[in-house]
Amino acid sequence: MKYLIATLLSTLTIISCSTFELQPVCRHKVQLHKTLIDEYTNLPSRVAYGIKGNLYHVQLQVYIDGQWRYIVQYPETVTVMVGAQDKNFNVIEYTSIEDARRRGWM
């Protein structure tokens, strides 16, 4: 009976792990976006920090043609592009990524 339970639990663990999809959270996306922007452009960037819904949220901006523009990511890829501010995101403050890390936002 112990072997049957152990086998069943192992099988459930394997099935649940194989169907689990890890969704990156905003602070991880910002770090990826910053890395890609720095690698391929010379554009200044900053982190927008605020509240989305009832959670703290961050989103990267780059300075293009005299305007701060939000960076978004195509779903399921690492491709980033200029896009819109995330829905329901109320910005409290803008800062550098280094300062955001120091403050514990990242």
ZADO-1210 file (C-alpha; in nm, 4 decimals, padded with zeros to 6 digits):
<atoms>
<atom x="00.0000" y="00.0000" z="00.0000" code="MET" pos="1"/>
<atom x="00.2877" y="00.2401" z="00.0784" code="LYS" pos="2"/>
<atom x="00.4334" y="00.1793" z="-00.2679" code="TYR" pos="3"/>
<atom x="00.0986" y="00.2464" z="-00.4337" code="LEU" pos="4"/>
<atom x="00.0604" y="00.5793" z="-00.2494" code="ILE" pos="5"/>
<atom x="00.4215" y="00.6781" z="-00.3249" code="ALA" pos="6"/>
<atom x="00.3739" y="00.5915" z="-00.6935" code="THR" pos="7"/>
<atom x="00.0486" y="00.7851" z="-00.7100" code="LEU" pos="8"/>
<atom x="00.2041" y="01.0920" z="-00.5447" code="LEU" pos="9"/>
<atom x="00.5070" y="01.0747" z="-00.7748" code="SER" pos="10"/>
<atom x="00.2831" y="01.0521" z="-01.0808" code="THR" pos="11"/>
<atom x="00.0718" y="01.3475" z="-00.9666" code="LEU" pos="12"/>
<atom x="00.3863" y="01.5506" z="-00.9020" code="THR" pos="13"/>
<atom x="00.5233" y="01.4757" z="-01.2489" code="ILE" pos="14"/>
<atom x="00.1915" y="01.5586" z="-01.4144" code="ILE" pos="15"/>
<atom x="00.1449" y="01.8800" z="-01.2191" code="SER" pos="16"/>
<atom x="00.5027" y="01.9925" z="-01.2866" code="CYS" pos="17"/>
<atom x="00.4766" y="01.9193" z="-01.6556" code="SER" pos="18"/>
<atom x="00.1570" y="02.1235" z="-01.6905" code="THR" pos="19"/>
<atom x="00.2648" y="02.4106" z="-01.4647" code="PHE" pos="20"/>
<atom x="00.3540" y="02.7236" z="-01.6579" code="GLU" pos="21"/>
<atom x="00.5707" y="02.9826" z="-01.4873" code="LEU" pos="22"/>
<atom x="00.4577" y="03.3366" z="-01.5618" code="GLN" pos="23"/>
<atom x="00.7241" y="03.6000" z="-01.5007" code="PRO" pos="24"/>
<atom x="00.6307" y="03.8797" z="-01.2680" code="VAL" pos="25"/>
<atom x="00.6762" y="04.2459" z="-01.3551" code="CYS" pos="26"/>
<atom x="01.0100" y="04.2935" z="-01.1751" code="ARG" pos="27"/>
<atom x="01.1617" y="04.0064" z="-01.3723" code="HIS" pos="28"/>
<atom x="01.0247" y="04.1444" z="-01.6986" code="LYS" pos="29"/>
<atom x="01.1700" y="04.4880" z="-01.6265" code="VAL" pos="30"/>
<atom x="01.5153" y="04.3399" z="-01.5710" code="GLN" pos="31"/>
<atom x="01.4909" y="04.1436" z="-01.8983" code="LEU" pos="32"/>
<atom x="01.3671" y="04.4512" z="-02.0858" code="HIS" pos="33"/>
<atom x="01.6489" y="04.6646" z="-01.9393" code="LYS" pos="34"/>
<atom x="01.9083" y="04.4067" z="-02.0436" code="THR" pos="35"/>
<atom x="01.7731" y="04.3932" z="-02.3996" code="LEU" pos="36"/>
<atom x="01.7446" y="04.7720" z="-02.4322" code="ILE" pos="37"/>
<atom x="02.1002" y="04.8209" z="-02.3037" code="ASP" pos="38"/>
<atom x="02.2386" y="04.5515" z="-02.5313" code="GLU" pos="39"/>
<atom x="02.0802" y="04.6764" z="-02.8518" code="TYR" pos="40"/>
<atom x="02.0335" y="05.0523" z="-02.8025" code="THR" pos="41"/>
<atom x="02.1889" y="05.3515" z="-02.6333" code="ASN" pos="42"/>
<atom x="01.8561" y="05.4820" z="-02.5057" code="LEU" pos="43"/>
<atom x="01.8161" y="05.6150" z="-02.1517" code="PRO" pos="44"/>
<atom x="01.5706" y="05.4130" z="-01.9444" code="SER" pos="45"/>
<atom x="01.3867" y="05.4360" z="-01.6145" code="ARG" pos="46"/>
<atom x="01.1479" y="05.2328" z="-01.4025" code="VAL" pos="47"/>
<atom x="00.7888" y="05.3421" z="-01.3451" code="ALA" pos="48"/>
<atom x="00.6782" y="05.2266" z="-00.9993" code="TYR" pos="49"/>
<atom x="00.3224" y="05.2259" z="-00.8734" code="GLY" pos="50"/>
<atom x="00.0114" y="05.0225" z="-00.8052" code="ILE" pos="51"/>
<atom x="-00.1790" y="04.7987" z="-01.0449" code="LYS" pos="52"/>
<atom x="-00.5022" y="04.6746" z="-00.8982" code="GLY" pos="53"/>
<atom x="-00.4071" y="04.6160" z="-00.5359" code="ASN" pos="54"/>
<atom x="-00.0440" y="04.5135" z="-00.6002" code="LEU" pos="55"/>
<atom x="00.2803" y="04.7040" z="-00.6435" code="TYR" pos="56"/>
<atom x="00.3922" y="04.7094" z="-01.0068" code="HIS" pos="57"/>
<atom x="00.6890" y="04.8223" z="-01.2179" code="VAL" pos="58"/>
<atom x="00.7251" y="04.8834" z="-01.5922" code="GLN" pos="59"/>
<atom x="01.0276" y="04.9997" z="-01.7921" code="LEU" pos="60"/>
<atom x="01.0301" y="05.3190" z="-01.9968" code="GLN" pos="61"/>
<atom x="01.2837" y="05.4368" z="-02.2569" code="VAL" pos="62"/>
<atom x="01.3430" y="05.7896" z="-02.3810" code="TYR" pos="63"/>
<atom x="01.2704" y="05.8000" z="-02.7557" code="ILE" pos="64"/>
<atom x="01.2315" y="06.1142" z="-02.9675" code="ASP" pos="65"/>
<atom x="01.1882" y="06.3418" z="-02.6678" code="GLY" pos="66"/>
<atom x="00.9268" y="06.1258" z="-02.4931" code="GLN" pos="67"/>
<atom x="00.9289" y="05.8580" z="-02.2246" code="TRP" pos="68"/>
<atom x="00.7692" y="05.5489" z="-02.3817" code="ARG" pos="69"/>
<atom x="00.6671" y="05.2238" z="-02.2125" code="TYR" pos="70"/>
<atom x="00.8269" y="04.8936" z="-02.3125" code="ILE" pos="71"/>
<atom x="00.6053" y="04.5874" z="-02.3500" code="VAL" pos="72"/>
<atom x="00.6766" y="04.2261" z="-02.4370" code="GLN" pos="73"/>
<atom x="00.5078" y="04.0019" z="-02.6899" code="TYR" pos="74"/>
<atom x="00.3435" y="03.7117" z="-02.5030" code="PRO" pos="75"/>
<atom x="00.5406" y="03.3865" z="-02.5040" code="GLU" pos="76"/>
<atom x="00.8574" y="03.5565" z="-02.6419" code="THR" pos="77"/>
<atom x="01.1449" y="03.7765" z="-02.5320" code="VAL" pos="78"/>
<atom x="01.0693" y="04.0308" z="-02.8052" code="THR" pos="79"/>
<atom x="01.0184" y="04.3784" z="-02.6619" code="VAL" pos="80"/>
<atom x="00.8735" y="04.6877" z="-02.8263" code="MET" pos="81"/>
<atom x="00.7357" y="05.0309" z="-02.7499" code="VAL" pos="82"/>
<atom x="00.3805" y="04.9984" z="-02.6263" code="GLY" pos="83"/>
<atom x="00.1219" y="05.1300" z="-02.3868" code="ALA" pos="84"/>
<atom x="00.1248" y="05.1660" z="-02.0127" code="GLN" pos="85"/>
<atom x="-00.0163" y="04.8530" z="-01.8474" code="ASP" pos="86"/>
<atom x="-00.3895" y="04.8767" z="-01.7800" code="LYS" pos="87"/>
<atom x="-00.4937" y="04.9951" z="-01.4344" code="ASN" pos="88"/>
<atom x="-00.1337" y="05.0961" z="-01.3543" code="PHE" pos="89"/>
<atom x="-00.1186" y="05.4106" z="-01.1409" code="ASN" pos="90"/>
<atom x="00.2392" y="05.5400" z="-01.1376" code="VAL" pos="91"/>
<atom x="00.3654" y="05.6772" z="-00.8077" code="ILE" pos="92"/>
<atom x="00.7284" y="05.7441" z="-00.8952" code="GLU" pos="93"/>
<atom x="00.9960" y="05.7099" z="-01.1654" code="TYR" pos="94"/>
<atom x="01.3497" y="05.6018" z="-01.0824" code="THR" pos="95"/>
<atom x="01.6569" y="05.4235" z="-01.2193" code="SER" pos="96"/>
<atom x="01.6696" y="05.0456" z="-01.2195" code="ILE" pos="97"/>
<atom x="01.9618" y="05.0609" z="-00.9756" code="GLU" pos="98"/>
<atom x="01.7582" y="05.2706" z="-00.7311" code="ASP" pos="99"/>
<atom x="01.4569" y="05.0382" z="-00.7765" code="ALA" pos="100"/>
<atom x="01.6793" y="04.7411" z="-00.6821" code="ARG" pos="101"/>
<atom x="01.8217" y="04.9287" z="-00.3818" code="ARG" pos="102"/>
<atom x="01.4685" y="05.0063" z="-00.2608" code="ARG" pos="103"/>
<atom x="01.3626" y="04.6423" z="-00.2965" code="GLY" pos="104"/>
<atom x="01.1190" y="04.6981" z="-00.5838" code="TRP" pos="105"/>
<atom x="01.3120" y="04.4602" z="-00.8075" code="MET" pos="106"/>
</atoms>
